[in-house]
Amino acid sequence: MSEYEVESLSGGSAGRVEKRFVTLGDPEPLGLECGRSLGPFTLAYETWGDLSPARDNCVLICHALTGDSHAAGYYSEEDRKPGWWDIMIGPGKPIDTTKYFVVCSNVIGGCMGSTGPSSLNPATGAPWAMDFPVVTMGDMVKAQKLLLDHLGVSRLLAVVGGSVGGMQVLEWAVRYPGMVAAAIPLATTCEHSALAIAFNEVARQAIMADPAWNGGNYYGAALPEYGLAVARMVGHVTYLSDEAMRKKFGRSLQDRCGLSYRFEPEFQVESYLRHQGRKFVERFDANAFLYMTKAADYFSLQQAWGDGSLVNAFARAACRFLVVSFTSDWLYPTYQSKAMVQAMKKNGLDVSFCEITADLGHDAFLLPSARLNSLVGNFLAVTQARERGAPPVSWTAPGADAAREDAHAL
């Protein structure tokens, strides 16, 4: 095992972390792709580890659709709920906080501390609601860039993210090519398929059909809880897989021995989805869900940067890439990752690709995986060594050689 290898899934906690807030876009507001501007605006963010004296060890984490800045660690002894990627970030973990300065912010348009539709509109003193401008992945990345400027970071060792976070990773690679040394897009796509857009539209319609939604003006009144819960249920199905649901639930009944012949939750999978819907309503804003899904649907790297050509879009990139897909991910299936790898290779970029066998569906990138940990940990270690002028090294994480071979064969 080389010095660059990650030995296991073990590692320590990132420890106590504080959610911080910064006001940006003042006096110069952030120009948005919709033609409007936003400013001043707030970004909620968290950091782990220390920025090196050379300021060359920053790893930016981009969260997925309903994520937030709390990627690792815990807030207090009373609130020790770990961050959403605690298995990946921390001392001795693949994104090692003893080596890297790790940053994660909540995107604009969200509802977990950053400015979004539930925030107060300074012009009216009332929540923005549906008057909030429609934002894109590009807008989110531009806001993140302002945050990094604020933190004194002019170059990223790596930008890492899965799903919608992976879209931001790809946007970073082509929007700010001189600022990114490496990019790790996981379980993601360069643009939504018709199927993905369709599921998002069903979810949006569930929210807007709830009478309590009231055209988005529900703040201070009854919330569109039923619509948002159904939207989450729809989305959650796309994050799983047939195999995972078969193993976890099958056709098992919940707390009963026979059918009731009434319209109530009887199967375990029904109870599970309702539980997920109820939990989601407690933490997320319905309007923010509308804005986030619309941003995901609008994302098209080839249209934004390549005049319809993915090869032309990646002609702008200059970083190393590690692209990872999962066999059971039917929301962003492997053929979409292979398409981006092909476009990268046609531009002569340094690309490693791996399709990981997993039966857990789209959510696999968030769950424990020794292979993913090894790939990410080694890729970051080698990138840092190269950035600091060390002699070229090869990384030998399980599956890495096959990953490179797959990439060259595409």
C-alpha positions, 0 to 999 in steps of 0.5 A: 500500500502506497503512502497515498492510499486510504486504508479503510473506512475508519477515521475520526470525527471532524469535531465541533463546527460552527455555521457561519454567515457572510454578506456578499453582493454589496455594493455590487450585486450578483448578476444572475442568468435570468437577467436580474441581480441579487445583493446583498445576499447571505451565504451560510457556510462551514469550514473544517481544517486549516488553510495552509500558509500557501493557501493551496489545500482548499477543498470545496464541497458542493451539496445536493438538492436538499443538502446544506452547509453541514457536511461533517462534524457536529454543532454542540454536545447537545446536538451531535447529529453528524453532517450529511457526509460525515463518513467522507470528511474528517481526520484520517478520512478520504477528505482529511481535515488534517491535510485539507481546508474544507469548505461547504456553503448552502447555495443561494435559493436554498433555505438552510441559512443562505438567501432564498425565497423564505428570506426577507426581501429588503425592498418590502420587508416581507419574505421573497416568496415567488418574487425571488429571482430564478437562480441557476447552477451558474449563479450558485457557483458565482456566489461560491466564488465570492465566498472563496474570495472572502476566505482568501482562496484563489485556487482550489485543490479540488471541488467535490460533490454528488448529484446536484452538487456534481453539477456545480462541480462541472460548472466550476471546472468550465467557469473557472478553469484556472482556479480548479486543480481537480474536480470530482463529480459523483453520481451526476449528469451534464444535463437532466434527461426528460425522465429527471425533468418529469419527476421534478415537475410532478414534485413541483405540481404536488406542492403547487396543488396544495391549497396552503401553497397559496401562490407561494405566499404561505409564510406566517400561515399554514404551510403546504405540508401535504404537497411538500411531503408528496414531493419528497416521496416522489423524489425519494423513490428516484434516489433508491433502486428496485433492488434496494427496495426489494431487499429493504421492504419487499411486500412486507406489511407494517405492524399488521398481519393482513390487509385492511381493505382501507386506504391507509398505509399498510405496506412497509414501503408506504410507511417509509415514504410517509415518514420521509415526507413528514421529516422533510417538511420539518426542515425544508421550505416548499418554495426553495424546493421549487427553485432548487429543482428548477435550477437542476432542470435548467442545468445544461453544460453543453448549452451554456458553454459549448453551443450544444456540444459537450466536447466544446464545453469541456474544451474550457476545462484544465483540471484533473477529473475523477468521475464516478457512477453507480450501477443501480443509479437510474436517475443519473445512469452510467451512460451519462457519466460515460458521455462526459468522460468521452468529451473530457478525453477528446479534449486531452484531459486527465480523466479517471472513471469508475462505475461502482457496483452498488444496489443502493441507487442514486443515494449510493454516493452518500453511503459507506463505500470502501471503494469510493473512499479509496478512490477519492482519498487517493485522487486528492492525495496525488493531486496535492502531491502534484500541485506541490511539485512532488515527483509523479506518483500513481495511485493504486486504490482498489478499482483505480487502474480499471477506472483509468482503463475504462476511461481510455477505452471510451 
